[in-house]
Amino acid sequence: MKKRLETVKDRIKKVAGTSGRNPEDVCLVAVSKTMPAPIVREAIEAGVTILGENYIQEAREKIGILSSLPVSWHFIGHLQTNKAKYAVKLFDLIHSVDTLKLARELNKQANKINKIQKILIQVNIGEEASKSGAFVEDLQYLAKDISLLENLSVKGLMIIPPFYNAPEKVQPFFSALRELRDQIRKAAIPNVTMDELSMGMTGDFETAIEEGATLVRIGTAIFGERT
Ligand SMILES: *Cc1c(COP(=O)(O)O)cnc(C)c1O
């Protein structure tokens, strides 16, 4: 694990260097879905500082066990409105907000516990019917509507591109997300900062970094294949 983690960190540093970016502007989110608490603990001891989880129930159990450890938890999976209550209690950043309905519920729950919940808006650039994510044409309005919710703070955008084995095929999705980020930034919506671009997984994170990723979500390259 330690060795795999070091290899991933080296690859991040290397591609940040060759694409003229500061390696410190690229944060590694180690995606620990399906990995049991002892393995996640090992990752934290090996130097992981941010963990990404996809399922609320699974995350509740793990975070309960590992709560004394100095690590930040991010939610990256599809979030059902009825789980918003748990999400705001458990996670520092929620990457996958894609509807106003979900945002309103998160706002309500964050208000109850006196928290400003940081979120990203997930975008569905390919407009695949099967996928979560806001459509591009709705994005500006969604960002504006969410910006009015006082207990949410919009930090950027997230994408899960259509699955391709070839990084050159996902590259246009990553650059499109960066351009959308820049457009929303230009609109200068109060309470919306757009500093973060969550994109890139095991198969394509180097391409994502070249295109401006600030959060790469990597599971398999760190933990090995999920069963
Ligand atoms: C599982 C998952 C990842 C990590 O995928 P790997 O290919 O194992 O690196 C990243 N992002 C999301 C949203 C995921 O569900």
PDBQT file of the ligand as one rigid body, heavy atoms in Angstrom, charges set to zero:
ROOT
HETATM    1  C1  LIG A 301     -14.787   4.504  -7.483  1.00  0.00    +0.000 C 
HETATM    2  C2  LIG A 301     -14.671   5.929  -7.861  1.00  0.00    +0.000 A 
HETATM    3  C3  LIG A 301     -13.425   6.529  -8.111  1.00  0.00    +0.000 A 
HETATM    4  C4  LIG A 301     -12.109   5.778  -8.081  1.00  0.00    +0.000 C 
HETATM    5  O1  LIG A 301     -12.007   4.923  -9.185  1.00  0.00    +0.000 OA
HETATM    6  P1  LIG A 301     -10.653   4.128  -9.487  1.00  0.00    +0.000 P 
HETATM    7  O2  LIG A 301     -10.757   3.817 -10.929  1.00  0.00    +0.000 OA
HETATM    8  O3  LIG A 301     -10.642   2.937  -8.602  1.00  0.00    +0.000 OA
HETATM    9  O4  LIG A 301      -9.511   5.051  -9.193  1.00  0.00    +0.000 OA
HETATM   10  C5  LIG A 301     -13.406   7.883  -8.396  1.00  0.00    +0.000 A 
HETATM   11  N1  LIG A 301     -14.528   8.623  -8.449  1.00  0.00    +0.000 NA
HETATM   12  C6  LIG A 301     -15.738   8.084  -8.221  1.00  0.00    +0.000 A 
HETATM   13  C7  LIG A 301     -16.931   8.944  -8.291  1.00  0.00    +0.000 C 
HETATM   14  C8  LIG A 301     -15.849   6.724  -7.928  1.00  0.00    +0.000 A 
HETATM   15  O5  LIG A 301     -17.069   6.210  -7.726  1.00  0.00    +0.000 OA
ENDROOT
TORSDOF 0
